[in-house]
Structure formats: structure tokens, C-alpha cells
């Protein structure tokens, strides 16, 4: 009889939402700790996602810049050699020959900010410059030439800004 009364009491406690001895469940503190651990895990995943999105945006900028540079190189390779025609894209306008191949420098691009550096000025400036916008951002394309008798060295620099300055550089020799 004693057992019958105990079962009845446990049944009544369950009906009222009370826990009898031996029943297992989660306490409020256990639930709060589990939620805190889950929150930290989700925050870590979210920060990794943000870093991946930034990496993808940077890779997209580099890919677009390389495509623009390659297109410019192909355009210049279509020009005739050995005599460059004055007033064309295939002319060493600054007369600095091989010394002008590395212009503009990284520091000059940073100083120019979101603007193209003028071309065809004094020695040490780019021979040619153009702004290209494929729809996502402005790219500043600079190309320098070092024409020689049987070949021409072509250096194409593409710069762009997205929080920081980026620059890709392609150099070719056309025979």
C-alpha cells in the first residue's frame, strides 16, 4: 500500500509540473550555459564568413585588374613594330625609356587617391593612362613602353582602391 500511495503522489506531482526524485531534466543554469556555448560557436562561424566574403571581394578585384591588364597588353601587341607612331598608345611619350617602366610607383598611386595620374608628362610619369570601370569600381590603367630597334618592353600597371590601394603589374617584351 505504501508503494501505491507513492506512485499516486508522483503522478500528482507530474500533473502539477513538479519533478519527483529520480526524474532527470535540464536546470535553468544548464540551459543558459548551453545557449552561451552555442552563441560563441555561432559568432565564430559568422566571423569566418565575413573574412571569407572579404577574401572573395579582394580576389574579384585582382581578377578584374588582371583581365584589364591582359586586354591592354593584347591591344598593344596588335600595334606594329619597330617604329611606333607618334600620338598612338604605342609611344614612349616621356622619353625615359627603360627608366619609366615602373611608373607610377605604389606611393604615387596612394597619393593620387581615387584619381588617375596624368600621363605623358616629365620623365618618371607614366607614358599613358586610362580609367576603366567594368561596373564594380574604377581601375586606373597605366602603360609604359621602352621601344628598341627589334623589340619593345611593355609594362602595364593596373591600380584600384577598396579600403586600401591594390596594384597588379604585367611586363612583356614584343619582338
N, C-alpha and C positions, 0 to 999 in steps of 0.2 A: 503494500500500500504506500509505503514511503516512496517507492520509485514512481508509482502512478502520480502522486502529488508533485514530484519533481518535474516530470515530463509536462504536466499541466502548467506549472509555473514557467517553464522555459517557453512553452507555446505562447503563453500570455505575454511574456517579455518580448518575443519576436513580433507579436502583433502590435505592440506599442513602440517598436523600433529600438528596443533596448537589446544589448548584447548579453548573452549568457556566457558563463565561463566555458572556455574551450572553443568558442566561435572565433574565427580569425577574420581580420579585415584590415583596412588601412586607417591609420590615425590621420588627423589633420596635418600634423608635422611631417609625417612620411609623404603625404601628397604634396606639401609645399616644397620639400626637398626634391622630389621627382620633377616637379614643374620647373624649379630653378635649374636643375641639370639639363633638362630639355631646352630651356631658354638659352643657356650658354652654348649648347650644341648648335641650335638654330642660328645664333649670332655668328658663330664661326663659319657656318656654311654661307651665310649672307655676305660676310666679308670676303670669302673666297670668290663668290660670284661677282662682286664688284671689281675685284682685282682681275678676274678673267675678262670682264667687259672692257676694262681699260686696256688690257693687253690686246684685245681684238681691235679696238679703235686705233691703237698705235700701229698694229700690223696692217690695217686697212690704209692708213696714211702712207706707210712705207711702200706698200704695193702700188698705190696710185702714183706716187712720186717716181718709182722705178719705171712704170708704164709710160709716164710722161717723158722721162729722160730717154728711154729707149725709142720712143716715137721721134724725139728731136734728133737723136743720133741717126736714125734711118732717113729722116728728112735731109740732114746734112750729107749723108753718104750718097744721096742721089745727085748732089752737086758735082759739076765736072772738075777735074784736076788737069793740069797742075796750076793753071792761072786762075786765081779767084777773081771774080768780077766785082768791081767796086760797087758799093751800095747794096750788096746782097747779104744774106745771112752767112755767107762763106768768106768773110773778110776779117783780117786782123785789124780792127778799127783803131786800136790803141797803139799799135806798132811795138808792143812789148814782147812779141814772140813768145818764147817758152816761159818767160817770167810772168806772163799774165794767166797761165793755165790754172792757177789755184785761186783766182779771184771770182767772186768776193769771198773773203775769209769768214769763218764762223763768227768772229767778233763783229765784222761789218754787217752781217745778216741780222745779228741780235740787235745792233744799234739801229738798223733801219726799221725794226719792228714790223708792223703789218703793211709794209710798202715795198715796192720793187726798187732796187738800187739802180740809178741811171747808168746806162751803158755808153760805150764809145767815147768816154772822156779821156782823162790823162792816163798814162801808163799806170797799171795797178788796178784799174777798174775793169769790169767785165767787158768783153767785146760786144756782146749782145745780151738783151734781157727782154723777158716777156712774162706777163701774168697769165696763168691758166687757171680756170675754175671749172672742174668737171661736175660741179653741183654740190660738193660737200664742203669745200674750203678753197681758199686761194693758195696756189702754188706759184712760187717765183722761180722761173727758169732762166739760168744764165749759161751762156756757152762762150768758150774762148777757143781760139784757133792759133796754131803755130804752123803756118804754111812753109814748106820747104820745096826744093826742086822736084823730088819724086814722091813726096808724101806730105800728109798734113796730120798733125796731132789735134784731136778734138777732145775737149773736156766739157762735159755737161754737168752742171750743178743744179739740183732742184731743192729749194728750201721751203719750209712751211712751218706755221706756228699752231700748236694746240696745247696751251699752257706753257710749253717750252718750245725752243727752236729745234727743228729737225732739219737734216740735210743729207741728201744722197749725192754721190759723185760717180759719174761714169766717164772713163777715159778710153779713147780708141785711136788707132792710127789708120788712116786711109792711105792706101798705096795707089 
